[in-house]
Amino acid sequence: MSVINENISIKIREVRFISWDIASVSVAARPYHALAFRLCGSASFSHENLNLSTNVGDVFYMPANCSYKATYQKKNEILVIHFESDLISKMENYQLNDSHIISILFHRLYDIWNKKEDGYYYSALSVMCEILENISVQQSSSLRSETMKAFEDAVEYMEKNYTSNECSVKEMVAKAHMSNTYFRKLFLNKFSMTPTKYLVSKRLIHAEKLLSTGKYSIKEVAEMSGFCDVKYFSRVVKKEYGVPPSKLYCHITKN
């Protein structure tokens, strides 16, 4: 379970500004969680087999009851929230697209907590919820961007390699690192047809151009257009145009 979870309960213990010089330290397990915004410097943390790095503008979460080793490569400054929660998780680092808004919220929370004016605790809790909301929104946006980039890279691969019979929808799905169902959904939304039909249509257009030259046999055209064999090519052409490959160019010219 992540700290960015709507079902956890939170009780703030303190909000602090902390700074370190260059150091390597071992930290004993503490009975509270920590959520820190790094103002300057960078650090590396290790716990059992998990190793994470964090830099300026990142938000780092350290769970309660977790002993760890930390290395600070240069002077570090953070604003940190120590809190109690029923959360059970592992340490995480959040790299943000817009760290400026998170910085403003952490500074606002720090001021509210240390001024301790009437109702400060509820104001502080409200701001912490804003911090978690912003992290959640930015993480979701980043994930969508990464997903679309992977999808677009897979489509680009197809556009460059569709004449190879090794290029397939299965291979595109693998390159996009997503489920077959989700890939087909994205493809249908973008191209208004299934990836299989799109791939076949690209190959047929290429086959038309090759046939129009009169230089190649049907078998050669099939192979050069990415079809696995000439029989399959013939079936696809007959289904799409109603004529065999030998009459395809005449059929296209006539129509």
Secondary structure, DSSP 8 states (H G I E B T S, - for coil): --SS-TT--EEEEEEEEEEE-SEEEEE---SSEEEEEEEE--EEEEETTEEEEE-TT-EEEE-TT--EEEEESS-EEEEEEEEEES-----EEE--S-HHHHHHHHHHHHHHHHH--TTHHHHHHHHHHHHHHHHHHHHHHHHHHHHHHHHHHHHHHHHHHTTSTT--HHHHHHHHTS-HHHHHHHHHHHHSS-HHHHHHHHHHHHHHHHHHHT-S-HHHHHHHTT-S-HHHHHHHHHHHHSS-GGGHHHHHHH-
